[in-house]
Amino acid sequence: MKIVPVFSGGGTRLPAYIGILKALHELKIEFSSIVGVSGGSIISALYCSGMSIEAIKQLALNTNFKQFKGYSLIRLIKDGGLSSGDSFEHWMDKQLNGKTFSDLPHDLNILATDVNGGGPVIFNKKVSPKLKVSKAVRFSMSIPLVFSFQKYQDHILTDGAILAEDALFNDWAGDGTPTVCFRLKSKPQSLKQQKYSMFPLKNYVLMLVKTFMTAVSREYVQAEHWHSTIVIDTGDISPVDFALTETQKNALYKVGYLTAMSIIPKKIIIPINS
């Protein structure tokens, strides 16, 4: 059986997508095209660069996500985000060995959102062959207010996770191969009371971002896309938790793997001789 997997959003909960990749391989689900959005674009890009699933998992476990955060209120006012995102982009480019889309052995599609027009902007071998993949990933995972808006041609780009659902269900392979969208869903959680600060704006912004991104991950799936969507329950882990422990990352990997192993055979008809 062949599909086009869509790793839709997720923020820092991206280890769940590694577990899904593992399940796809164990179930012998074939795919030559893959779509990555926000946190999903990170895992998609690493996989399409030729990195093994186990290597991606170890990279996620060993990487301290907090190194990519920033707290500049001046940058927030000037560029729309507390962090420039430059350190993440440099890190991503290093993992990908500077690859452009034309260098990839797989057909990778990365989506970002144009806040100027409100629609999707797609990056792949056809439309942006010479663009560094790390740059496209940086565009896609620009969590609003956390990372600065990015300009590209006539677009002003931010996180692809806020795209309308219909934008994810295209004929990505160009041959009618069915699209299966994997979505991470978090439960609402009470935010801890913040300590008093003389300058509370930073804390207010972070609380707003956490609430907004969690709400995005709880959006209802449209009826026409339900059969082609698999929802992974990530519990109370926030999509903007940059302080995830190794235990939490392993838990995300496990829930992605177990959910995919359980649901995929029910959603997709897998040949008996597979």
N, C-alpha and C positions, 0 to 999 in steps of 0.2 A: 504494500500500500504506500502511496506517495501523497504527501501533503505539503503545504507551505505553512510552517509555524509562525505565528505572530507573537512576539514577546512584548506585551503591551504595558508600558509603564513600570511601576514598582519602586522607583527611587532606590534607596539603599537596601531594599529587600531582595536585591538581585540574586543572592545565592539560591533562591527558589527556582530560578530559571536553569541553574546548573543541574539541579535535581531533575527537572523536566527533560533536559537534554539527555541525561543518563537513561531515563525511562524510554525516551524515543528510540535510543539505540538498542536497548534491551528488547523492546517490542519489535524491532526491525522495521520501524517506520522510516521510509526514505524521504529525503528532502534535498533538493539542490538549490532552492531559494529559501531565504529566511528574512523576516521583517523584525526590526528592532526599534523600540520606542522607549525613550528615557532610560531608566535603569536596564531595561531589556536590550537597549542598543549596545550597552557595554559588553554583555555576555555574547550577543550575536556577533559583534565585531571580533572579539577574541576567538570565538569558534571559527569564524570564516577566515581568519588569518592563518589557520592551520594548527592552533594550539589544541592539545588534547583536553578532554573533559576533566580528567584528573588534575591536569596542570592548572586549568581555570579554577577548579575548586580550591586547590592549595593557594593560589594567588589571592582569591577572595578571603580565605581564612587568615592569611598572613598580612593582609593590607589593612592598615589603620585608616579608616575612612575619615577620621577627624582631621587628617592632614589637608583635606581639600576644602575645609570650611574657612570662612573669613568673617570679620565683624566690623567692617568699615561703614559707619553711617554716612560718611562723606560719599563713598562709592555708591551706597544705596540711593542717595539723592541724585547723584550725578549719572549713574549708569543703570540704576534699577535693581541692584543686587548687593548684598553684603560682601560677596566675594567675586573676584574677577573670573574665577574658573580657570585661570591660566595654569596653576599648578596641576590641576586634574588633567588638562589637555596635554601637558608635557609628559605626565606620567603615562597617560593612555598611548601617546605616540611612541614612547619607549617600549611599551609592551607589544605594540604592533610593528615595531622595527621600521617606523616611518612609512608604512604601506599606504598606497592610494587605492581607490576602488578598482582600478584596472589591474592591480597586483594580486587581487584576491582570487583564490581558486573556486570560491562559491559566489553565488548571486546574492549579495547583501543589499537590502533596502532599509534605509534609516529615515525616520520621519521626525520632523520638527514642526512647530506651530508658528505661523506668521501672525503676530499680533496686530500688524498693520492691516491685513486683509482677513484674518481669522481662519484661514484655511491651511491645509497641509503643504509642507514643502518636502519633496522626496529627493533623497540622495542615493545614487546607485551607479553602476558601471555605464549606463546609457546616458544619464543626464550630467554626471559629474565624475568622469573617469579619472581625472588628474587631481581631484580633491583628496587631501589626506583624510583617511577614515577617522582619525582622532578628532579632526575638526568637525566632521558631521556628528560624531557622538557628543562632542561638546555642545553643539547646537541643540541636539535632541534632549539632553538631560539638564537643560537650564531651568532648574526649579525656580518658579517665580519668587522674587525677592531674595532668594538665597544666592543665586548666581546672576550676574549681569546679563541684560539683554545682549544679543549678538547681531551685528549687521552683516548681511550677506546679499550682495547685489541690491535688489530693491526691497529686500525683506528685512524685517526686524523679528528675530527668532527667539522663541522660548520653548519650554518643555513640551515635547510631543504628547505627553500624557493627557493634556487638556483638549486634544482633538476630539471631534465628533466621532462616534463609533463607526459610522459608515465609511470613514476614510481608511479604515483598516482592512476592509473586505473588498480588495481588488483582485483581478486576475493577475497576480504578481508573476506567475511563471509564464503567462502568455499562452497557455495551452489548456486552460480549464482546470488545472490541478486545484483541488479544494483547499481553502484557507481554514486553518484552525487557530483561533485566538486564545491565548492563555492570559488570564487576567488575575492579578493579585488583589485580594480583598481584605482590608483591615477592619477590625471592630472599633467603634468609637471608644475613647478612653478619657477619663478625667485627667486634666493637666494639673500637675503639682503647683501649689501656690508659690509664685515667684517671690523671692526676697525683695524687700524694698530697695529701690535704686534711685539715685538722683537723676539718672537718665534712663527711664524705663522703655524707651522706644525700641531698643534692640530686642528685649524680651517680648514685647507686644508683637513685633514683626515675626519672631520665631513661633510664637503661639498661633498667630494667624496662618502662617505657612503650614504648620502641622495640621491645623483644623481643615484648611482648604484641601491639602493633598490627601488627607484621609477621606474627606467627603468625595473627592474625585474617584478614589478607588472603590467607593461603595455605590457608584452609579448603577442603575438597573440596566440589564442587558435587553436590548430590543428583541421582540419576539422573533423577527425574521433571522436573527443571528444566534439565537439561543442554541440551536443544534450544533453550531460551529464554534461555540465558546466553552472553554473549560475554566471554571473559577477556582482559584487556590486560596483557601482561607489561611491567612498569615496571622490570625489572632490579633493581639493588641500591639504588635510591632509596627511602629510608625514608618511610613515611607521616607521620612526625613530624619531618622535616627542614625546619626553619624558615629555613635558610640557603641555600636553593636558588639557584643562579646563573641568569642569563638563559639560558645555554646549556642547563642542565638543564631549565628550564621549556620551552624550545623543543623539546628532545628528547622530553619527555612529550607535548607537543601533537602532535608528529609520529607517535609510536607509537600514540597514540589514533586519529589520523586514518587512518593506514595499516592498522591492524588492523581498524578498522570498515569501511573500503573493501574490504578483502579478505574478511572473514568475513560481513558482512551479506548479500551476495548469495547466499551458501551456506546461510545460516540462514533467510532470508526470501525467498519467491517474489516478485520484483519484476516487475510487468507490463512486457511488451516495449515498449509505447507510452509508458512513463514517461520 
